[in-house]
Every structure is written in structure tokens, then in C-alpha cells.
């Protein structure tokens, strides 16, 4: 499928991405999310069904598989 970004000649390809979302003020990271990624500009499309699944993951409050280190850029530039 052709990229939807204006003037980008790229095509979307299926990839598993690391998706970062803000949920109730917290940063949540979900890996292996299927998405379409433009190989030129990097634009990411996530299908509606996948977004519903992400909502389900966020809402069910299960224990995450992993905890990841989280750095705040602002802490280093003050
Ligand atoms: Zn593109």
C-alpha cells in the first residue's frame, strides 16, 4: 500500500513495532505490535482491530511481562 504522507513515494510494509502509549499519565510500552510502516518516511499505521486489542491490553491491568528503564530527557538538560 502506498504511503499516505504527501509527496512520499514510499510503500507500507508489515512490521512488528515497539508501541509506546500514555495511559492514565503513565508511559506504557507494548512490543511486537503488528503495524504498517513506510520504508521511506517511517510513517506508522496501526489497524483499528489492533488498536482495539491495545485498549484491551491496557484496560485489563494484567502484570506486564517486563518492566523497562524509563529515562526523562528533561532531567539531563536542566
Ligand atoms: Zn512515507
PDB file of the backbone (N, CA, C, O) and the ligand in Angstrom, with CONECT records:
HET     ZN  A 101       1
ATOM      1  N   UNK A   1       0.845  -1.202   0.000  1.00  0.00           N
ATOM      2  CA  UNK A   1       0.000   0.000   0.000  1.00  0.00           C
ATOM      3  C   UNK A   1       0.879   1.249   0.000  1.00  0.00           C
ATOM      4  O   UNK A   1       1.894   1.316   0.693  1.00  0.00           O
ATOM      5  N   UNK A   2       0.466   2.231  -0.789  1.00  0.00           N
ATOM      6  CA  UNK A   2       1.271   3.444  -0.919  1.00  0.00           C
ATOM      7  C   UNK A   2       1.155   4.328   0.327  1.00  0.00           C
ATOM      8  O   UNK A   2       0.101   4.409   0.958  1.00  0.00           O
ATOM      9  N   UNK A   3       2.261   4.981   0.657  1.00  0.00           N
ATOM     10  CA  UNK A   3       2.298   5.865   1.823  1.00  0.00           C
ATOM     11  C   UNK A   3       1.289   7.015   1.681  1.00  0.00           C
ATOM     12  O   UNK A   3       1.101   7.552   0.590  1.00  0.00           O
ATOM     13  N   UNK A   4       0.640   7.385   2.801  1.00  0.00           N
ATOM     14  CA  UNK A   4      -0.377   8.441   2.758  1.00  0.00           C
ATOM     15  C   UNK A   4       0.204   9.832   3.032  1.00  0.00           C
ATOM     16  O   UNK A   4      -0.522  10.825   2.978  1.00  0.00           O
ATOM     17  N   UNK A   5       1.497   9.909   3.323  1.00  0.00           N
ATOM     18  CA  UNK A   5       2.132  11.207   3.566  1.00  0.00           C
ATOM     19  C   UNK A   5       2.378  11.899   2.226  1.00  0.00           C
ATOM     20  O   UNK A   5       2.880  11.294   1.279  1.00  0.00           O
ATOM     21  N   UNK A   6       2.019  13.156   2.171  1.00  0.00           N
ATOM     22  CA  UNK A   6       2.106  13.906   0.929  1.00  0.00           C
ATOM     23  C   UNK A   6       3.531  13.892   0.366  1.00  0.00           C
ATOM     24  O   UNK A   6       4.498  14.123   1.092  1.00  0.00           O
ATOM     25  N   UNK A   7       3.641  13.625  -0.906  1.00  0.00           N
ATOM     26  CA  UNK A   7       4.911  13.612  -1.630  1.00  0.00           C
ATOM     27  C   UNK A   7       5.880  12.500  -1.234  1.00  0.00           C
ATOM     28  O   UNK A   7       7.022  12.484  -1.692  1.00  0.00           O
ATOM     29  N   UNK A   8       5.441  11.580  -0.396  1.00  0.00           N
ATOM     30  CA  UNK A   8       6.330  10.458  -0.055  1.00  0.00           C
ATOM     31  C   UNK A   8       6.057   9.322  -1.034  1.00  0.00           C
ATOM     32  O   UNK A   8       4.920   8.865  -1.151  1.00  0.00           O
ATOM     33  N   UNK A   9       7.086   8.865  -1.734  1.00  0.00           N
ATOM     34  CA  UNK A   9       6.893   7.783  -2.717  1.00  0.00           C
ATOM     35  C   UNK A   9       6.936   6.392  -2.092  1.00  0.00           C
ATOM     36  O   UNK A   9       6.887   5.391  -2.807  1.00  0.00           O
ATOM     37  N   UNK A  10       7.028   6.322  -0.780  1.00  0.00           N
ATOM     38  CA  UNK A  10       7.229   5.032  -0.091  1.00  0.00           C
ATOM     39  C   UNK A  10       6.012   4.129  -0.102  1.00  0.00           C
ATOM     40  O   UNK A  10       4.904   4.541  -0.447  1.00  0.00           O
ATOM     41  N   UNK A  11       6.250   2.884   0.287  1.00  0.00           N
ATOM     42  CA  UNK A  11       5.195   1.879   0.437  1.00  0.00           C
ATOM     43  C   UNK A  11       5.210   1.397   1.881  1.00  0.00           C
ATOM     44  O   UNK A  11       6.260   1.323   2.519  1.00  0.00           O
ATOM     45  N   UNK A  12       4.006   1.067   2.386  1.00  0.00           N
ATOM     46  CA  UNK A  12       3.950   0.486   3.728  1.00  0.00           C
ATOM     47  C   UNK A  12       4.328  -0.974   3.677  1.00  0.00           C
ATOM     48  O   UNK A  12       3.941  -1.696   2.758  1.00  0.00           O
ATOM     49  N   UNK A  13       5.091  -1.410   4.675  1.00  0.00           N
ATOM     50  CA  UNK A  13       5.344  -2.835   4.800  1.00  0.00           C
ATOM     51  C   UNK A  13       4.978  -3.286   6.218  1.00  0.00           C
ATOM     52  O   UNK A  13       5.050  -2.510   7.171  1.00  0.00           O
ATOM     53  N   UNK A  14       4.582  -4.569   6.334  1.00  0.00           N
ATOM     54  CA  UNK A  14       4.162  -5.085   7.636  1.00  0.00           C
ATOM     55  C   UNK A  14       5.371  -5.306   8.524  1.00  0.00           C
ATOM     56  O   UNK A  14       6.348  -5.944   8.131  1.00  0.00           O
ATOM     57  N   UNK A  15       5.284  -4.760   9.737  1.00  0.00           N
ATOM     58  CA  UNK A  15       6.381  -4.915  10.691  1.00  0.00           C
ATOM     59  C   UNK A  15       5.814  -5.039  12.084  1.00  0.00           C
ATOM     60  O   UNK A  15       4.703  -4.580  12.352  1.00  0.00           O
ATOM     61  N   UNK A  16       6.567  -5.654  12.970  1.00  0.00           N
ATOM     62  CA  UNK A  16       6.193  -5.639  14.376  1.00  0.00           C
ATOM     63  C   UNK A  16       6.969  -4.522  15.043  1.00  0.00           C
ATOM     64  O   UNK A  16       8.199  -4.499  15.006  1.00  0.00           O
ATOM     65  N   UNK A  17       6.242  -3.589  15.659  1.00  0.00           N
ATOM     66  CA  UNK A  17       6.895  -2.422  16.217  1.00  0.00           C
ATOM     67  C   UNK A  17       6.819  -2.418  17.748  1.00  0.00           C
ATOM     68  O   UNK A  17       6.056  -3.167  18.358  1.00  0.00           O
ATOM     69  N   UNK A  18       7.630  -1.553  18.335  1.00  0.00           N
ATOM     70  CA  UNK A  18       7.529  -1.266  19.763  1.00  0.00           C
ATOM     71  C   UNK A  18       6.643  -0.033  19.873  1.00  0.00           C
ATOM     72  O   UNK A  18       7.010   1.049  19.415  1.00  0.00           O
ATOM     73  N   UNK A  19       5.480  -0.204  20.479  1.00  0.00           N
ATOM     74  CA  UNK A  19       4.490   0.870  20.524  1.00  0.00           C
ATOM     75  C   UNK A  19       4.471   1.479  21.929  1.00  0.00           C
ATOM     76  O   UNK A  19       4.321   0.770  22.924  1.00  0.00           O
ATOM     77  N   UNK A  20       4.624   2.787  21.990  1.00  0.00           N
ATOM     78  CA  UNK A  20       4.617   3.486  23.276  1.00  0.00           C
ATOM     79  C   UNK A  20       3.340   4.304  23.388  1.00  0.00           C
ATOM     80  O   UNK A  20       3.021   5.089  22.494  1.00  0.00           O
ATOM     81  N   UNK A  21       2.616   4.126  24.471  1.00  0.00           N
ATOM     82  CA  UNK A  21       1.391   4.896  24.672  1.00  0.00           C
ATOM     83  C   UNK A  21       1.401   5.518  26.063  1.00  0.00           C
ATOM     84  O   UNK A  21       2.046   5.015  26.983  1.00  0.00           O
ATOM     85  N   UNK A  22       0.677   6.614  26.194  1.00  0.00           N
ATOM     86  CA  UNK A  22       0.438   7.186  27.514  1.00  0.00           C
ATOM     87  C   UNK A  22      -0.924   6.695  27.959  1.00  0.00           C
ATOM     88  O   UNK A  22      -1.922   6.871  27.261  1.00  0.00           O
ATOM     89  N   UNK A  23      -0.955   6.075  29.133  1.00  0.00           N
ATOM     90  CA  UNK A  23      -2.203   5.565  29.654  1.00  0.00           C
ATOM     91  C   UNK A  23      -2.354   6.062  31.085  1.00  0.00           C
ATOM     92  O   UNK A  23      -1.561   5.717  31.960  1.00  0.00           O
ATOM     93  N   UNK A  24      -3.387   6.881  31.315  1.00  0.00           N
ATOM     94  CA  UNK A  24      -3.618   7.489  32.635  1.00  0.00           C
ATOM     95  C   UNK A  24      -2.352   8.134  33.200  1.00  0.00           C
ATOM     96  O   UNK A  24      -2.033   7.977  34.378  1.00  0.00           O
ATOM     97  N   UNK A  25      -1.626   8.873  32.324  1.00  0.00           N
ATOM     98  CA  UNK A  25      -0.434   9.598  32.759  1.00  0.00           C
ATOM     99  C   UNK A  25       0.823   8.756  32.870  1.00  0.00           C
ATOM    100  O   UNK A  25       1.898   9.287  33.151  1.00  0.00           O
ATOM    101  N   UNK A  26       0.708   7.434  32.653  1.00  0.00           N
ATOM    102  CA  UNK A  26       1.865   6.559  32.725  1.00  0.00           C
ATOM    103  C   UNK A  26       2.316   6.199  31.314  1.00  0.00           C
ATOM    104  O   UNK A  26       1.500   6.111  30.397  1.00  0.00           O
ATOM    105  N   UNK A  27       3.611   5.993  31.147  1.00  0.00           N
ATOM    106  CA  UNK A  27       4.114   5.528  29.866  1.00  0.00           C
ATOM    107  C   UNK A  27       4.040   4.004  29.849  1.00  0.00           C
ATOM    108  O   UNK A  27       4.551   3.336  30.748  1.00  0.00           O
ATOM    109  N   UNK A  28       3.404   3.468  28.825  1.00  0.00           N
ATOM    110  CA  UNK A  28       3.276   2.015  28.692  1.00  0.00           C
ATOM    111  C   UNK A  28       3.887   1.609  27.358  1.00  0.00           C
ATOM    112  O   UNK A  28       3.619   2.235  26.332  1.00  0.00           O
ATOM    113  N   UNK A  29       4.696   0.576  27.370  1.00  0.00           N
ATOM    114  CA  UNK A  29       5.351   0.107  26.155  1.00  0.00           C
ATOM    115  C   UNK A  29       4.854  -1.292  25.818  1.00  0.00           C
ATOM    116  O   UNK A  29       4.856  -2.187  26.664  1.00  0.00           O
ATOM    117  N   UNK A  30       4.432  -1.467  24.578  1.00  0.00           N
ATOM    118  CA  UNK A  30       3.967  -2.786  24.129  1.00  0.00           C
ATOM    119  C   UNK A  30       4.827  -3.179  22.936  1.00  0.00           C
ATOM    120  O   UNK A  30       4.891  -2.454  21.942  1.00  0.00           O
ATOM    121  N   UNK A  31       5.489  -4.332  23.038  1.00  0.00           N
ATOM    122  CA  UNK A  31       6.315  -4.733  21.899  1.00  0.00           C
ATOM    123  C   UNK A  31       5.589  -5.735  21.025  1.00  0.00           C
ATOM    124  O   UNK A  31       4.563  -6.294  21.413  1.00  0.00           O
ATOM    125  N   UNK A  32       6.143  -5.955  19.826  1.00  0.00           N
ATOM    126  CA  UNK A  32       5.570  -6.898  18.857  1.00  0.00           C
ATOM    127  C   UNK A  32       4.166  -6.528  18.393  1.00  0.00           C
ATOM    128  O   UNK A  32       3.337  -7.405  18.149  1.00  0.00           O
ATOM    129  N   UNK A  33       3.901  -5.221  18.271  1.00  0.00           N
ATOM    130  CA  UNK A  33       2.604  -4.775  17.769  1.00  0.00           C
ATOM    131  C   UNK A  33       2.650  -4.771  16.237  1.00  0.00           C
ATOM    132  O   UNK A  33       3.501  -4.103  15.649  1.00  0.00           O
ATOM    133  N   UNK A  34       1.736  -5.515  15.580  1.00  0.00           N
ATOM    134  CA  UNK A  34       1.735  -5.514  14.121  1.00  0.00           C
ATOM    135  C   UNK A  34       1.292  -4.155  13.581  1.00  0.00           C
ATOM    136  O   UNK A  34       0.277  -3.607  14.010  1.00  0.00           O
ATOM    137  N   UNK A  35       2.067  -3.619  12.633  1.00  0.00           N
ATOM    138  CA  UNK A  35       1.748  -2.299  12.084  1.00  0.00           C
ATOM    139  C   UNK A  35       2.245  -2.226  10.651  1.00  0.00           C
ATOM    140  O   UNK A  35       3.009  -3.078  10.196  1.00  0.00           O
ATOM    141  N   UNK A  36       1.797  -1.194   9.950  1.00  0.00           N
ATOM    142  CA  UNK A  36       2.305  -0.929   8.614  1.00  0.00           C
ATOM    143  C   UNK A  36       3.241   0.270   8.726  1.00  0.00           C
ATOM    144  O   UNK A  36       2.850   1.327   9.222  1.00  0.00           O
ATOM    145  N   UNK A  37       4.482   0.101   8.261  1.00  0.00           N
ATOM    146  CA  UNK A  37       5.485   1.152   8.391  1.00  0.00           C
ATOM    147  C   UNK A  37       6.016   1.513   7.010  1.00  0.00           C
ATOM    148  O   UNK A  37       6.409   0.638   6.239  1.00  0.00           O
ATOM    149  N   UNK A  38       6.024   2.816   6.701  1.00  0.00           N
ATOM    150  CA  UNK A  38       6.576   3.268   5.424  1.00  0.00           C
ATOM    151  C   UNK A  38       8.090   3.103   5.452  1.00  0.00           C
ATOM    152  O   UNK A  38       8.746   3.538   6.398  1.00  0.00           O
ATOM    153  N   UNK A  39       8.643   2.476   4.423  1.00  0.00           N
ATOM    154  CA  UNK A  39      10.080   2.216   4.436  1.00  0.00           C
ATOM    155  C   UNK A  39      10.893   3.463   4.102  1.00  0.00           C
ATOM    156  O   UNK A  39      12.117   3.445   4.226  1.00  0.00           O
ATOM    157  N   UNK A  40      10.237   4.548   3.681  1.00  0.00           N
ATOM    158  CA  UNK A  40      10.982   5.780   3.401  1.00  0.00           C
ATOM    159  C   UNK A  40      10.856   6.790   4.540  1.00  0.00           C
ATOM    160  O   UNK A  40      11.865   7.204   5.112  1.00  0.00           O
ATOM    161  N   UNK A  41       9.614   7.197   4.879  1.00  0.00           N
ATOM    162  CA  UNK A  41       9.476   8.250   5.893  1.00  0.00           C
ATOM    163  C   UNK A  41       9.208   7.705   7.292  1.00  0.00           C
ATOM    164  O   UNK A  41       9.233   8.461   8.264  1.00  0.00           O
ATOM    165  N   UNK A  42       8.952   6.402   7.407  1.00  0.00           N
ATOM    166  CA  UNK A  42       8.744   5.816   8.728  1.00  0.00           C
ATOM    167  C   UNK A  42       7.353   6.028   9.306  1.00  0.00           C
ATOM    168  O   UNK A  42       7.119   5.724  10.475  1.00  0.00           O
ATOM    169  N   UNK A  43       6.424   6.547   8.501  1.00  0.00           N
ATOM    170  CA  UNK A  43       5.058   6.723   8.978  1.00  0.00           C
ATOM    171  C   UNK A  43       4.474   5.373   9.399  1.00  0.00           C
ATOM    172  O   UNK A  43       4.674   4.355   8.736  1.00  0.00           O
ATOM    173  N   UNK A  44       3.749   5.392  10.514  1.00  0.00           N
ATOM    174  CA  UNK A  44       3.220   4.146  11.068  1.00  0.00           C
ATOM    175  C   UNK A  44       1.698   4.148  11.027  1.00  0.00           C
ATOM    176  O   UNK A  44       1.060   5.107  11.462  1.00  0.00           O
ATOM    177  N   UNK A  45       1.120   3.071  10.504  1.00  0.00           N
ATOM    178  CA  UNK A  45      -0.330   2.880  10.554  1.00  0.00           C
ATOM    179  C   UNK A  45      -0.623   1.648  11.399  1.00  0.00           C
ATOM    180  O   UNK A  45      -0.016   0.593  11.218  1.00  0.00           O
ATOM    181  N   UNK A  46      -1.562   1.800  12.323  1.00  0.00           N
ATOM    182  CA  UNK A  46      -1.997   0.654  13.118  1.00  0.00           C
ATOM    183  C   UNK A  46      -3.461   0.423  12.808  1.00  0.00           C
ATOM    184  O   UNK A  46      -4.272   1.346  12.891  1.00  0.00           O
ATOM    185  N   UNK A  47      -3.799  -0.797  12.455  1.00  0.00           N
ATOM    186  CA  UNK A  47      -5.175  -1.101  12.050  1.00  0.00           C
ATOM    187  C   UNK A  47      -6.134  -1.010  13.241  1.00  0.00           C
ATOM    188  O   UNK A  47      -5.746  -1.256  14.384  1.00  0.00           O
ATOM    189  N   UNK A  48      -7.415  -0.646  12.950  1.00  0.00           N
ATOM    190  CA  UNK A  48      -8.401  -0.461  14.025  1.00  0.00           C
ATOM    191  C   UNK A  48      -8.515  -1.675  14.960  1.00  0.00           C
ATOM    192  O   UNK A  48      -8.640  -1.516  16.174  1.00  0.00           O
ATOM    193  N   UNK A  49      -8.471  -2.883  14.391  1.00  0.00           N
ATOM    194  CA  UNK A  49      -8.559  -4.094  15.215  1.00  0.00           C
ATOM    195  C   UNK A  49      -7.401  -4.200  16.196  1.00  0.00           C
ATOM    196  O   UNK A  49      -7.566  -4.644  17.333  1.00  0.00           O
ATOM    197  N   UNK A  50      -6.217  -3.780  15.731  1.00  0.00           N
ATOM    198  CA  UNK A  50      -5.032  -3.820  16.586  1.00  0.00           C
ATOM    199  C   UNK A  50      -5.140  -2.775  17.694  1.00  0.00           C
ATOM    200  O   UNK A  50      -4.738  -3.024  18.830  1.00  0.00           O
ATOM    201  N   UNK A  51      -5.687  -1.596  17.355  1.00  0.00           N
ATOM    202  CA  UNK A  51      -5.875  -0.549  18.357  1.00  0.00           C
ATOM    203  C   UNK A  51      -6.847  -1.015  19.446  1.00  0.00           C
ATOM    204  O   UNK A  51      -6.645  -0.747  20.630  1.00  0.00           O
ATOM    205  N   UNK A  52      -7.919  -1.726  19.017  1.00  0.00           N
ATOM    206  CA  UNK A  52      -8.859  -2.289  19.999  1.00  0.00           C
ATOM    207  C   UNK A  52      -8.163  -3.266  20.935  1.00  0.00           C
ATOM    208  O   UNK A  52      -8.408  -3.278  22.142  1.00  0.00           O
ATOM    209  N   UNK A  53      -7.295  -4.080  20.357  1.00  0.00           N
ATOM    210  CA  UNK A  53      -6.554  -5.062  21.158  1.00  0.00           C
ATOM    211  C   UNK A  53      -5.638  -4.347  22.149  1.00  0.00           C
ATOM    212  O   UNK A  53      -5.525  -4.768  23.300  1.00  0.00           O
ATOM    213  N   UNK A  54      -4.985  -3.271  21.711  1.00  0.00           N
ATOM    214  CA  UNK A  54      -4.117  -2.490  22.607  1.00  0.00           C
ATOM    215  C   UNK A  54      -4.945  -1.923  23.765  1.00  0.00           C
ATOM    216  O   UNK A  54      -4.514  -1.958  24.917  1.00  0.00           O
ATOM    217  N   UNK A  55      -6.141  -1.400  23.449  1.00  0.00           N
ATOM    218  CA  UNK A  55      -7.025  -0.895  24.504  1.00  0.00           C
ATOM    219  C   UNK A  55      -7.359  -1.998  25.506  1.00  0.00           C
ATOM    220  O   UNK A  55      -7.398  -1.772  26.716  1.00  0.00           O
ATOM    221  N   UNK A  56      -7.601  -3.203  24.969  1.00  0.00           N
ATOM    222  CA  UNK A  56      -7.932  -4.319  25.851  1.00  0.00           C
ATOM    223  C   UNK A  56      -6.747  -4.649  26.774  1.00  0.00           C
ATOM    224  O   UNK A  56      -6.918  -4.905  27.966  1.00  0.00           O
ATOM    225  N   UNK A  57      -5.549  -4.633  26.190  1.00  0.00           N
ATOM    226  CA  UNK A  57      -4.342  -4.906  26.993  1.00  0.00           C
ATOM    227  C   UNK A  57      -4.201  -3.866  28.104  1.00  0.00           C
ATOM    228  O   UNK A  57      -3.893  -4.204  29.247  1.00  0.00           O
ATOM    229  N   UNK A  58      -4.432  -2.587  27.755  1.00  0.00           N
ATOM    230  CA  UNK A  58      -4.271  -1.509  28.736  1.00  0.00           C
ATOM    231  C   UNK A  58      -5.335  -1.578  29.826  1.00  0.00           C
ATOM    232  O   UNK A  58      -5.065  -1.271  30.988  1.00  0.00           O
ATOM    233  N   UNK A  59      -6.536  -1.981  29.448  1.00  0.00           N
ATOM    234  CA  UNK A  59      -7.643  -1.982  30.403  1.00  0.00           C
ATOM    235  C   UNK A  59      -7.655  -3.186  31.332  1.00  0.00           C
ATOM    236  O   UNK A  59      -8.248  -3.126  32.409  1.00  0.00           O
ATOM    237  N   UNK A  60      -7.013  -4.271  30.936  1.00  0.00           N
ATOM    238  CA  UNK A  60      -7.177  -5.469  31.767  1.00  0.00           C
ATOM    239  C   UNK A  60      -6.213  -5.517  32.960  1.00  0.00           C
ATOM    240  O   UNK A  60      -6.293  -6.409  33.805  1.00  0.00           O
ATOM    241  N   UNK A  61      -5.279  -4.516  33.011  1.00  0.00           N
ATOM    242  CA  UNK A  61      -4.430  -4.310  34.200  1.00  0.00           C
ATOM    243  C   UNK A  61      -3.660  -5.556  34.619  1.00  0.00           C
ATOM    244  O   UNK A  61      -3.364  -5.743  35.799  1.00  0.00           O
ATOM    245  N   UNK A  62      -3.335  -6.413  33.640  1.00  0.00           N
ATOM    246  CA  UNK A  62      -2.543  -7.583  33.992  1.00  0.00           C
ATOM    247  C   UNK A  62      -1.109  -7.136  34.266  1.00  0.00           C
ATOM    248  O   UNK A  62      -0.699  -6.040  33.884  1.00  0.00           O
ATOM    249  N   UNK A  63      -0.368  -7.997  34.927  1.00  0.00           N
ATOM    250  CA  UNK A  63       1.016  -7.681  35.240  1.00  0.00           C
ATOM    251  C   UNK A  63       1.832  -7.709  33.936  1.00  0.00           C
ATOM    252  O   UNK A  63       1.729  -8.657  33.158  1.00  0.00           O
ATOM    253  N   UNK A  64       2.639  -6.666  33.706  1.00  0.00           N
ATOM    254  CA  UNK A  64       3.421  -6.678  32.460  1.00  0.00           C
ATOM    255  C   UNK A  64       4.470  -7.789  32.456  1.00  0.00           C
ATOM    256  O   UNK A  64       4.932  -8.229  33.509  1.00  0.00           O
ATOM    257  N   UNK A  65       4.837  -8.233  31.251  1.00  0.00           N
ATOM    258  CA  UNK A  65       5.887  -9.249  31.107  1.00  0.00           C
ATOM    259  C   UNK A  65       7.221  -8.744  31.630  1.00  0.00           C
ATOM    260  O   UNK A  65       7.995  -9.490  32.230  1.00  0.00           O
ATOM    261  N   UNK A  66       7.474  -7.461  31.392  1.00  0.00           N
ATOM    262  CA  UNK A  66       8.755  -6.867  31.756  1.00  0.00           C
ATOM    263  C   UNK A  66       8.548  -5.450  32.257  1.00  0.00           C
ATOM    264  O   UNK A  66       7.589  -4.784  31.869  1.00  0.00           O
ATOM    265  N   UNK A  67       9.439  -4.992  33.112  1.00  0.00           N
ATOM    266  CA  UNK A  67       9.486  -3.569  33.461  1.00  0.00           C
ATOM    267  C   UNK A  67      10.704  -3.013  32.727  1.00  0.00           C
ATOM    268  O   UNK A  67      11.764  -3.639  32.712  1.00  0.00           O
ATOM    269  N   UNK A  68      10.551  -1.845  32.122  1.00  0.00           N
ATOM    270  CA  UNK A  68      11.675  -1.293  31.363  1.00  0.00           C
ATOM    271  C   UNK A  68      12.196  -0.012  32.013  1.00  0.00           C
ATOM    272  O   UNK A  68      11.431   0.715  32.646  1.00  0.00           O
ATOM    273  N   UNK A  69      13.500   0.271  31.862  1.00  0.00           N
ATOM    274  CA  UNK A  69      14.028   1.529  32.389  1.00  0.00           C
ATOM    275  C   UNK A  69      13.396   2.708  31.651  1.00  0.00           C
ATOM    276  O   UNK A  69      13.218   2.665  30.434  1.00  0.00           O
ATOM    277  N   UNK A  70      13.069   3.728  32.375  1.00  0.00           N
ATOM    278  CA  UNK A  70      12.474   4.909  31.749  1.00  0.00           C
ATOM    279  C   UNK A  70      13.306   6.128  32.126  1.00  0.00           C
ATOM    280  O   UNK A  70      13.427   6.456  33.307  1.00  0.00           O
ATOM    281  N   UNK A  71      13.874   6.794  31.142  1.00  0.00           N
ATOM    282  CA  UNK A  71      14.659   7.997  31.362  1.00  0.00           C
ATOM    283  C   UNK A  71      13.870   9.206  30.887  1.00  0.00           C
ATOM    284  O   UNK A  71      13.138   9.144  29.899  1.00  0.00           O
ATOM    285  N   UNK A  72      14.033  10.304  31.611  1.00  0.00           N
ATOM    286  CA  UNK A  72      13.384  11.543  31.204  1.00  0.00           C
ATOM    287  C   UNK A  72      14.451  12.509  30.682  1.00  0.00           C
ATOM    288  O   UNK A  72      15.324  12.948  31.429  1.00  0.00           O
ATOM    289  N   UNK A  73      14.369  12.823  29.420  1.00  0.00           N
ATOM    290  CA  UNK A  73      15.361  13.697  28.768  1.00  0.00           C
ATOM    291  C   UNK A  73      15.534  15.000  29.530  1.00  0.00           C
ATOM    292  O   UNK A  73      16.646  15.508  29.670  1.00  0.00           O
ATOM    293  N   UNK A  74      14.411  15.540  30.025  1.00  0.00           N
ATOM    294  CA  UNK A  74      14.444  16.833  30.715  1.00  0.00           C
ATOM    295  C   UNK A  74      15.323  16.814  31.951  1.00  0.00           C
ATOM    296  O   UNK A  74      15.904  17.838  32.311  1.00  0.00           O
ATOM    297  N   UNK A  75      15.428  15.672  32.602  1.00  0.00           N
ATOM    298  CA  UNK A  75      16.247  15.593  33.814  1.00  0.00           C
ATOM    299  C   UNK A  75      17.724  15.860  33.520  1.00  0.00           C
ATOM    300  O   UNK A  75      18.483  16.233  34.415  1.00  0.00           O
ATOM    301  N   UNK A  76      18.127  15.666  32.261  1.00  0.00           N
ATOM    302  CA  UNK A  76      19.535  15.778  31.900  1.00  0.00           C
ATOM    303  C   UNK A  76      19.909  17.125  31.327  1.00  0.00           C
ATOM    304  O   UNK A  76      21.093  17.441  31.211  1.00  0.00           O
ATOM    305  N   UNK A  77      18.921  17.923  30.967  1.00  0.00           N
ATOM    306  CA  UNK A  77      19.256  19.208  30.329  1.00  0.00           C
ATOM    307  C   UNK A  77      19.028  20.394  31.248  1.00  0.00           C
ATOM    308  O   UNK A  77      19.231  21.541  30.852  1.00  0.00           O
ATOM    309  N   UNK A  78      18.604  20.119  32.480  1.00  0.00           N
ATOM    310  CA  UNK A  78      18.414  21.235  33.417  1.00  0.00           C
ATOM    311  C   UNK A  78      19.732  21.620  34.046  1.00  0.00           C
ATOM    312  O   UNK A  78      19.781  22.539  34.863  1.00  0.00           O
TER     313      UNK A  78
HETATM  314 ZN    ZN A 101       6.168   7.542   3.570  1.00  0.00          ZN
END
